């Protein structure tokens, strides 16, 4: 996996993506090439946070469209489902394109998550 993709997979799922970006620029975490660090220095931390929110929003929508079980959980307890989804989004790398694929990732994660 290319260096940029590895960085984005981790940083966009961080509790604070802007801080993950800043940490990478300070040399914290896995080492990054000089070229990537130079490019990341031009990224606005707040814009990066917004990008992370958009990625999470799209995953949330994709999951609810693909999983009747997730939709049921959301309807029954929106707050509880939001906490569950937050854990899922943090622990599972975004790799789905279709709602059904997101639903499968969620189902597998739920099966192994207490």
Phi, psi and omega in degrees: 000132180300152184304316181297316180297318178300315180299312183296320179302321180278311187293323181288344178259000181293158176303320177228094183302326178296320177289325176298320176296312180298319179297319178297322179290333177277356179091012178277151180082195181301143180296140178244150178295157179300321181296315179293316179300321179296317179294317181294336179297341180267359182273129177286125181302321179291322175296323178294321177297318179295319178300319178296320178297320179295319178299315180295318179299316179296321177295318179300311180297318180297319180295313181295329177285333186262346186229113177293330177294316178297319178298319179297313179301319179296315180296321182286323184207082183304318180294316178296319179293323179299318178294318178298314180296322180300316177298314180302310183297329179284323187270336186248122179298139177289114180223352182281148174250318183262153176305321180296326178291319177296320179298320179295316177302316180295315180299317178297315180298315181296324181296331181253006182249128179293000000 
